């Protein structure tokens, strides 16, 4: 049978009370069959109930049902019955609704703030016995009505009665507790809650508090409480407390603050150091606070030094980046740990000018009775030179009041051949002074005419292989010694060009126990004097142990740094006097002593060598006190000279605006090792403004001819071109002067076709031009613009015309394979096509 719905007629009951047990009878049902009975969609205890043989169904509903109409459903076995409806897993924003059905059925929940619902979940069409649906997006702390619905797909549907559940309330949370404006008898406490709540603070001298502020019942999220009537210099405990509309309470936990002993005070403001761009401000506060200085050109300030948040009582702030020689106004500012701010009164200071710098002091011209002194200052200043025979000076030239950076003062009336002390001084427009240190110069002394007089010649032997020649001249002169074995003075020392009166020249290396002739030479200008030859024999080495071994020379190496120089290094087995003879032949001709670079290690730096030349050299070692010498002979070859000199920059660069390109040409360079040319370009805008100051190189490989065709140009734009020259060593010249060109092609329509392309034997060149009677010219060009062949197309006529190119140049030679350009010119218009030739 189909389900039967009965509105149960139960004994009356007052609202909210329970009804008693009720009995129900149905007649005409299926005999001896079982029937499911449900109240408000939920199967009752004892269901199913069985009918008797006469087709009568009797069942009893127990007590405990609430007041109000109840829907009793009676269904045949297998009828859809909903049971075990409930809400679980309830949070602040969602709930899980579950129920069971006696047969598989769909799932849906209707819900809302009243029994009218208003919201529903989508129907879950999967038929199940155990149902679960999650309601999301709910409001916390809210009571919801709901009922469940199921359909078995066999024409039976069922729904539960109205149910309710309440979402949990979100915890009330206090954050951002802040203490501010602490004074000796009061403090301000502020905090934030995650939803509107009332405001109160519990406080006291212990964590038990004992006092509270008056409750502010206004429900807000931003809370501020001022606690007053406190004791100074006292530590207070406090707790922020808020309660929301749902009676949920939040507490901050125990916190503390200390009241001020006395109000924050600032005193003793002073500027303790002022420079050209800095000033240091100092002050004190009666208790620890931060530091800041506001400053500017007026008392409205406008600038502030970065805040030093360190809490101190002695404050120092350095202001930097100030303008020199400028008056500033300032004030000092400090803030206590709880927000109390104190400021000083307005004060001022003035930065100094930077020190005046003097440099480049030099004597640029010294005569017999005059000297010119020059120097520089870092800004315009006056000029003064103090001078005299001692560093106490006593005389002065200037000051010259003209303010300048480059200074030059001429001292006159000086004594000949006299040493003078001097210093320079300057003063700038701000009365900042500066003076140099003490310097000296010596005036010239007129020399007697003729060569210098040489006298007092002496020889001092420093070792068996070295002597020193000494002599005196009547006036300052150069120093040189010529020397040689016996009377042949065919070697000479380097000339010491320093003009001195007392001369000393060391001559080495010499051979021990050998007679030498020495001639001293001095010169004043072109006048030269040679002393009388001095004969001198070097000492004989002392007797040595006959078993003594000659020195050993080893670790010989030659380092050639460039074609004109080399460094020879060697070592000996014990301390020696050692030298190197060298030259382009085995006769050598040049000698250098070995310079010590370590214990028994030596080197000689050979210079002014000829490139690509083989040099012979001999290393000789002589141990002082021994009679034996050691020698090592060898050779080295200098490398060829490397060309590092670039060519000259190309000259007379010209640019021509062709109808299809910009043509460049210039004079050919005259260097014999020239490899070619590179072309550079800067691209400008239509107004001639160039967007990049770094030119682009247009040539990948150097051009062999002084000609270039730039066909990658756009109409109306300006271009800057420059050319460099490159030699065969890769040295590139400076860029030539830039030349400007504009590409403005005429508006002429030309048509050009090439067939076949690539070309093997000959090319068919088809073209059409406006029939205005002008001449038609076709040219074959290389990619760089060099003309290979020129073909005349005669006078222009209407329609397509055809000419042929046989792959030969203007003198009839077959040209090589490669890429060429076919150019059609007519009436000021030009067009070009690429042509590939295969041979």
Steps between C-alpha positions, in 0.01 A plus 500: 500500500610859457608699801216644707551829682303568816492827689501348843219609732673480834387613844537872550803630675626833605772661293835339561355200687505140383204299381398165637474160333255481207348199315419489128304249281495467118242275333528344156870448487671190373436209742797368692742748347761722664466880482754772565384783727681835525428819694617820337712293261670288765419132538348424840615248753337155428454571130413311284160407648309191370132503392261221612334245275200727459702784349505718812824682603520617859804682645579715797719815514683542822512820703774760482392678180487882522184708472371594157373307198697183423512332161471123520591307185403137447655324208512156359826301543779670297344848525761787528554589866744764638661446837791598730504864386767707677754782476862430591856638458361851552759781482477877469425483125378148412307192616465136389134387458453121498203259479405153393236354266374146490559482124761675278394855424633847402625763747403869548477742794285814530621750762469860615451730796129402528281197426438656159868420422583688180823313424554146373788283396519355148332159466758223531359251246713211627251274683628383835362376832736704720481870410740784588489859370736783607349848544769769451527878508298524823507792741665429834288502816172461304202257536399331174179306407531206263326192360623216280344368177551169313351335189540130416442551127200263510244768553551522876640807677525594863605792718579538864337741738659833596825478698741761634869538585717795607846581352786554737605855580851608378728561801539863596870594470695803630809614304728802475499607862689832515603723788540872421514846653630376835526778752567506869131441585338362186541272198302413187431137405374410152426171324306338216239219500404288204133609536307763683515469877488716813803651676655467847844486662580321826811640668697518820847480648493116488366240258194474725406853374228621739384797295311534174407781271133572445352260244440668165204298357543635148576208269811599298807331352748778587522551876665787692499541879666779699601389853539794738572555867816285497804532725822634346805277457285188550481174308141407410358169379201512267280285280281617209151341511224501232166315474292469181125483439507121541645530849837372383790657693861558396795598725842629397693326777708676760708800382691772684601862469676748726381851561745785453673647800472851360406635155758449222723809479773608253787740572861591422462524123830600337687471171836342584653479153438675170673424169439597139229234455438363851388614843476302826212581738504380863240514782377309805162375626400420856425139402573268207343607171566494124694766307409712198595841360276705271693758296478731202572848370207646696323425828247290309789258442388253230777244554554243774797282583415128521350415840736317735252275683755400766364615837771710669528805720805648324414571137734568206380542139731577206344695212673447167452601140479867603594789274831672587489854637124486569291605803266225626217493760435185701326345800564182699217247545478199737223246552458278805428125474124558536451782258572815704676752271704802607661764275766762557461861399623629165879546469751560223850433369699585187710251304858592421652521157712201393876541537673659207718240323836594348677264261729477202758735648792519258782727391449520126776742407820583690744759373798678641297763686140381461271200554141428399285312754175334397233319699131404495212547744174309499300825477575862410735668748771766529872442434798556735855361504720533811873439443842550651834338575351293786163344578422818695474673158491877564394611154176468311349551155131595515239443599334532159130565586372348175309179575619215279555125504827499304765715673831629364733742680837625379773568759761747379813667636643169626868423551683276253582144599307524827276249677162654586223368726140581408137416564179607326182626668145575380176639649157437347193727487385362839831595672608134518882488496741229386878478471734242350792336674855624466672449162830617352659599171846621401555785259736451212856617518683627197761247396848593386559453130683196367524140624499413870827452690561142623729433796548275803465172306520191720436124481342299781497122460187346646580140398737317262231547230380858567648847557353846556644809324466831686573857386395862545396769248502874544129519420213250476553258212410149380690181591636219278803264503669340199710196574679200351788257545846648490467834319197418282210689660242362257214441747303758692246523780152651442511880523353639822340821377457642850710816529713472816833629628612179673496200268511126580450231234521125567658287228422127493535221427879491459738205491717451807878555476475690170640843408235748386504856363228739626399841358245717683275725289278795604295736287317831540269529200710446186830565681668173606818437703693172526732437792847356455504120462542309826676164488383257764531126546226311680605301802615143482262268680638354820637148507234236524487134579628314190215259543245780479249458220404769253157653553214317336247691289151350466128566465561713192183635337420771246163677509430706188227753576496681164720535189716763669569353844584177684570395858776244571491322838756259650636372831834399652589240759645767732512883522682637196575813305328418172424673169371446147673589173266511199469617142393393150837324447735290713703817556210613725578869553256571784535411870255516792554393863272236646248657736418298811140375517559251782774300671743405218234596239551772239340668203592749230244696297622546143340788311523677163524163325438462128189300403536163324870478593709218653706623797806325646558530871747380764432475873811535718524435875797588723498403867671773703824363649540230233705495177265288291225628274197319362333588169195381305446589131164491323272688261140625473299648214269801527157477331403713202359845567123509535309770319267676746466828312150544352443659159390860463128574506341514151461852365243689287205269569206597276139375489267510198126437511420257219146409405529164677787537746761729658839482327820565702847569360831626643867543415711183488754464784867485407627237753677208329359246749140622472244218510181700443227714654206467744185714475301611810152652520276679749127502419305820568133583527296699256589815692871418490522390864733203538387241751834326564850641540667167415524451121420166336766340279345419160792302354572145613833480313720800406420663163786496251377812314414843645134463407185374673133482404250500790169377359353412840365850554149633551349804329503827695750389768834663575819292528852570631788310335865457597782288355809336655808342340639156599851369432615140451594469870144584604580853617198723444519877463291760677162564340487767233287810549130411487303610194121537491272376220124475446332236283222662290426271199270626221156346475540305171347154450738254328450125442794256460503118468790254451467157339637251569632575845747348588665574163723236335588631152296818440222696668181640352432843650135612458398851601229760463524876566275805452509589128639849533771469236796494741794261470495162675824361654552160659817432695646187662664586836700320765341503853735787589375711206783454247368505143565169314300564181278779369223418250310771313130437454462786256218752517207410725188372329167373628466134605743233610847504344772233505882503487756225571823474701758241395686480833796715386638830630556825313826377337353165397640282779284224649415598857519250784219326684336691778225739600455818294248784480305590185414872501238671279521883472257727320377856546667544840349177630698185582405146598725203571469120506740236632655274232689175572751388235613135483796409278 
